Amino acid sequence: MKPLWFGPVDRPLFGWLHVPEGGSARGGVLLSPTLGIEEVNARYAYRRLADRLAEAGFAVLRFDYDGTGDSAGEGDEPGRVAAALASIRTALELVQGLGLGRVGVVGLRMGATLAAEVLGSGPTVVDDLVLWDPCASGRSLLREQSALWKFARGAESAGDGSIETAGLVYAKDTVDSLSECAIANGQGPMADRVLVLMRSGRAGDRRMNERLSMPHVVRRAVDGQEELVDVQPDAAKVPDATITSIIEWLAEAAPSTPTASIDADAIGRTHAVIPLSDGVTIEERAVSLGPRGLFGIMTTRYVPEEEAHGTIGPTVGQLPTVFFSNAGVIDHVGPARLWVQLSRLWAQAGFRALRFDLSGLGDSPVRAGRPGLEALSPDGLQDMTDVLDAVIGEDRTNAVLVGLCSGAMYALEEGATNKVRGVCAINPILTINLPEPKQGTAPDSGAESGGREVSGGMKSWVRKMPAYDQINRLVQRLPSSAWWIINRVAVETTPAERLSKVVDAGVNVFVIAGTDEGRWLRGGEGRTFRQMESTGRFRMEIIPALEHTLFERRTREIAAGMLTDHLTANFGSSSQRG
């Protein structure tokens, strides 16, 4: 698969082109994504679908709408719905331009609704359309997602017509426009063939059903949707049976042999030059990192081609390179797209920012013998080392690592081992153990095997206790005073000791935590925390009611402001290096 930017030069869209081995295809397929937390959950499923379609002989484009993912723009700008519809049209033009003859579109949830809006009126321009668990309307999506968020957070309506959901706030004009989008709109056939995949047990909206009661529309029930989009990202499961049914249906009408060859290198652009609102221009490039080709996007302040060095390596005297890793299973875009926003903001100030995926997550390859989509992987630390080696070489003193949750734990461990310049850790989980590689897994073909151990977590006798997971959740609710005993009886290395190890290595450590997470981190170790603070290299800020995954806007913006202030104050001058 090939990363690429396409569409308007000054406001490019980002996507991935999956081409069959050998470069010849028998048809083209466009994958139209859903919105919000559903899109986060479904990203890996779309990657799986695209990979398998390519294996079946199709060229596939998956992409991010304007203002989402790695595409240009911001999610809170006006005209979001019009921008999404325009993005679909632009992406469809690229697929049609491949000259493969037969073209299909697959839309999941709101992606199906938006695709139907584009294809629903006027002449038929695609051969096949798959409406995968479609939202009857944008109004129904907003109602479902806002209800789930209110239940989870106890949030109240903003009063200005906007709607907040997990990781995304829809402005009033977006709410109004999205509410008008519906499968029932339009009069045309949408495609020569249409497959509607509805959740088992759901009859569907009456107006949508009437719109889809056409002879060329096939309707089937599928299972597994709740486990894909109605859960937290770390619990999402790829519905392989549904993916198989989509591929088989598309293959039924496709030619049995390739219709054209594709020169993937000639399609799209390898980098994006993006003008920002304040007049500064940044550049983003897709990079392949380390012996396993981990995926990342490097963001820098734009330098004209004739002045560029043409390398991802460091430049003498430059500000630090900031590294953003995965937060659990959330890909390199970051929680609520925060890594994209901070990368572009900090690049304006002269920092280089790399957001990347560990192996088996996001768009990075899966290691041999690994299942992929692991929030905690025995290979995570080796991946971190490979990325640092690829970008800055052996001198780690000009690297700043940023991570959330498991990504914060990886950053702290890597920071202590490699003595990086700084670590910014948000809600780090420091009482866990990385899983050991399963027996019987195939050896990794890379330069080194993974499996570096983390110095901490619960002691082995605790992990072997019956119902350990339930006991662990109960323990997390205990008061701070009780943690003094727990840390000495059940924990191999206390969170305070693990943090102190990083500070003692000469690393500048900044921790942002919610109320509960801060209590677990301190765990009755106030003296150790005071000692770290006295070095001038440690700081911890508590944000009351901070949502652990940063999906809530108010506290996420507070955390982002703290991170920006800390970065510029501590690393904003290259003369501070040393």
Secondary structure in CASP SS format (residue, H / E / C, confidence):
PFRMAT SS
TARGET T0000
AUTHOR 0000-0000-0000
METHOD secondary structure of the structure
MODEL  1
M C 1.00
K E 1.00
P E 1.00
L E 1.00
W E 1.00
F E 1.00
G C 1.00
P C 1.00
V C 1.00
D C 1.00
R C 1.00
P C 1.00
L E 1.00
F E 1.00
G E 1.00
W E 1.00
L E 1.00
H E 1.00
V C 1.00
P C 1.00
E C 1.00
G C 1.00
G C 1.00
S E 1.00
A E 1.00
R C 1.00
G C 1.00
G E 1.00
V E 1.00
L E 1.00
L E 1.00
S E 1.00
P C 1.00
T C 1.00
L C 1.00
G H 1.00
I H 1.00
E H 1.00
E H 1.00
V H 1.00
N H 1.00
A H 1.00
R H 1.00
Y H 1.00
A H 1.00
Y H 1.00
R H 1.00
R H 1.00
L H 1.00
A H 1.00
D H 1.00
R H 1.00
L H 1.00
A H 1.00
E H 1.00
A C 1.00
G C 1.00
F C 1.00
A E 1.00
V E 1.00
L E 1.00
R E 1.00
F E 1.00
D C 1.00
Y C 1.00
D C 1.00
G C 1.00
T C 1.00
G C 1.00
D C 1.00
S C 1.00
A C 1.00
G C 1.00
E C 1.00
G C 1.00
D C 1.00
E C 1.00
P C 1.00
G C 1.00
R H 1.00
V H 1.00
A H 1.00
A H 1.00
A H 1.00
L H 1.00
A H 1.00
S H 1.00
I H 1.00
R H 1.00
T H 1.00
A H 1.00
L H 1.00
E H 1.00
L H 1.00
V H 1.00
Q H 1.00
G C 1.00
L C 1.00
G C 1.00
L C 1.00
G C 1.00
R C 1.00
V E 1.00
G E 1.00
V E 1.00
V E 1.00
G E 1.00
L E 1.00
R C 1.00
M H 1.00
G H 1.00
A H 1.00
T H 1.00
L H 1.00
A H 1.00
A H 1.00
E H 1.00
V H 1.00
L H 1.00
G C 1.00
S C 1.00
G C 1.00
P C 1.00
T C 1.00
V C 1.00
V C 1.00
D C 1.00
D E 1.00
L E 1.00
V E 1.00
L E 1.00
W E 1.00
D C 1.00
P C 1.00
C C 1.00
A C 1.00
S E 1.00
G H 1.00
R H 1.00
S H 1.00
L H 1.00
L H 1.00
R H 1.00
E H 1.00
Q H 1.00
S H 1.00
A H 1.00
L H 1.00
W H 1.00
K H 1.00
F H 1.00
A H 1.00
R H 1.00
G C 1.00
A C 1.00
E C 1.00
S C 1.00
A C 1.00
G C 1.00
D C 1.00
G C 1.00
S C 1.00
I E 1.00
E E 1.00
T E 1.00
A C 1.00
G C 1.00
L E 1.00
V E 1.00
Y E 1.00
A C 1.00
K H 1.00
D H 1.00
T H 1.00
V H 1.00
D H 1.00
S H 1.00
L H 1.00
S H 1.00
E H 1.00
C C 1.00
A E 1.00
I C 1.00
A C 1.00
N C 1.00
G C 1.00
Q C 1.00
G C 1.00
P C 1.00
M C 1.00
A C 1.00
D C 1.00
R E 1.00
V E 1.00
L E 1.00
V E 1.00
L E 1.00
M E 1.00
R E 1.00
S C 1.00
G C 1.00
R C 1.00
A C 1.00
G C 1.00
D C 1.00
R H 1.00
R H 1.00
M H 1.00
N H 1.00
E H 1.00
R H 1.00
L C 1.00
S C 1.00
M C 1.00
P C 1.00
H C 1.00
V E 1.00
V E 1.00
R E 1.00
R E 1.00
A E 1.00
V E 1.00
D C 1.00
G C 1.00
Q H 1.00
E H 1.00
E H 1.00
L H 1.00
V H 1.00
D C 1.00
V C 1.00
Q C 1.00
P H 1.00
D H 1.00
A H 1.00
A C 1.00
K C 1.00
V C 1.00
P C 1.00
D H 1.00
A H 1.00
T H 1.00
I H 1.00
T H 1.00
S H 1.00
I H 1.00
I H 1.00
E H 1.00
W H 1.00
L H 1.00
A H 1.00
E H 1.00
A H 1.00
A C 1.00
P C 1.00
S C 1.00
T C 1.00
P C 1.00
T C 1.00
A E 1.00
S E 1.00
I C 1.00
D C 1.00
A H 1.00
D H 1.00
A H 1.00
I C 1.00
G C 1.00
R E 1.00
T C 1.00
H E 1.00
A E 1.00
V E 1.00
I E 1.00
P E 1.00
L C 1.00
S C 1.00
D C 1.00
G C 1.00
V C 1.00
T E 1.00
I E 1.00
E E 1.00
E E 1.00
R E 1.00
A E 1.00
V E 1.00
S E 1.00
L E 1.00
G C 1.00
P C 1.00
R C 1.00
G C 1.00
L E 1.00
F E 1.00
G E 1.00
I E 1.00
M E 1.00
T E 1.00
T E 1.00
R E 1.00
Y C 1.00
V C 1.00
P C 1.00
E H 1.00
E H 1.00
E H 1.00
A C 1.00
H C 1.00
G C 1.00
T C 1.00
I C 1.00
G C 1.00
P C 1.00
T C 1.00
V C 1.00
G C 1.00
Q C 1.00
L C 1.00
P C 1.00
T E 1.00
V E 1.00
F E 1.00
F E 1.00
S C 1.00
N C 1.00
A E 1.00
G C 1.00
V C 1.00
I E 1.00
D C 1.00
H C 1.00
V C 1.00
G C 1.00
P H 1.00
A H 1.00
R H 1.00
L H 1.00
W H 1.00
V H 1.00
Q H 1.00
L H 1.00
S H 1.00
R H 1.00
L H 1.00
W H 1.00
A H 1.00
Q H 1.00
A C 1.00
G C 1.00
F C 1.00
R E 1.00
A E 1.00
L E 1.00
R E 1.00
F E 1.00
D C 1.00
L C 1.00
S C 1.00
G C 1.00
L C 1.00
G C 1.00
D C 1.00
S C 1.00
P C 1.00
V C 1.00
R C 1.00
A C 1.00
G C 1.00
R C 1.00
P C 1.00
G C 1.00
L C 1.00
E C 1.00
A C 1.00
L C 1.00
S C 1.00
P C 1.00
D C 1.00
G H 1.00
L H 1.00
Q H 1.00
D H 1.00
M H 1.00
T H 1.00
D H 1.00
V H 1.00
L H 1.00
D H 1.00
A H 1.00
V H 1.00
I H 1.00
G C 1.00
E C 1.00
D C 1.00
R C 1.00
T C 1.00
N C 1.00
A E 1.00
V E 1.00
L E 1.00
V E 1.00
G E 1.00
L E 1.00
C C 1.00
S H 1.00
G H 1.00
A H 1.00
M H 1.00
Y H 1.00
A H 1.00
L H 1.00
E H 1.00
E H 1.00
G H 1.00
A H 1.00
T H 1.00
N H 1.00
K C 1.00
V C 1.00
R C 1.00
G E 1.00
V E 1.00
C E 1.00
A E 1.00
I E 1.00
N C 1.00
P C 1.00
I C 1.00
L C 1.00
T C 1.00
I C 1.00
N C 1.00
L C 1.00
P C 1.00
E C 1.00
P C 1.00
K C 1.00
Q C 1.00
G C 1.00
T C 1.00
A C 1.00
P C 1.00
D C 1.00
S C 1.00
G C 1.00
A C 1.00
E C 1.00
S C 1.00
G C 1.00
G C 1.00
R C 1.00
E C 1.00
V C 1.00
S C 1.00
G C 1.00
G E 1.00
M E 1.00
K C 1.00
S H 1.00
W H 1.00
V H 1.00
R H 1.00
K C 1.00
M C 1.00
P C 1.00
A C 1.00
Y H 1.00
D H 1.00
Q H 1.00
I H 1.00
N H 1.00
R H 1.00
L H 1.00
V H 1.00
Q C 1.00
R C 1.00
L C 1.00
P C 1.00
S H 1.00
S H 1.00
A H 1.00
W H 1.00
W H 1.00
I H 1.00
I H 1.00
N H 1.00
R H 1.00
V H 1.00
A C 1.00
V E 1.00
E E 1.00
T E 1.00
T C 1.00
P H 1.00
A H 1.00
E H 1.00
R H 1.00
L H 1.00
S H 1.00
K H 1.00
V H 1.00
V H 1.00
D H 1.00
A C 1.00
G C 1.00
V C 1.00
N E 1.00
V E 1.00
F E 1.00
V E 1.00
I E 1.00
A E 1.00
G E 1.00
T H 1.00
D H 1.00
E H 1.00
G H 1.00
R H 1.00
W H 1.00
L H 1.00
R H 1.00
G C 1.00
G C 1.00
E C 1.00
G H 1.00
R H 1.00
T H 1.00
F H 1.00
R H 1.00
Q H 1.00
M H 1.00
E H 1.00
S H 1.00
T C 1.00
G C 1.00
R C 1.00
F E 1.00
R E 1.00
M E 1.00
E E 1.00
I E 1.00
I E 1.00
P C 1.00
A C 1.00
L C 1.00
E C 1.00
H C 1.00
T C 1.00
L C 1.00
F C 1.00
E C 1.00
R H 1.00
R H 1.00
T H 1.00
R H 1.00
E H 1.00
I H 1.00
A H 1.00
A H 1.00
G H 1.00
M H 1.00
L H 1.00
T H 1.00
D H 1.00
H H 1.00
L H 1.00
T H 1.00
A H 1.00
N H 1.00
F H 1.00
G C 1.00
S C 1.00
S H 1.00
S H 1.00
Q H 1.00
R C 1.00
G C 1.00
END
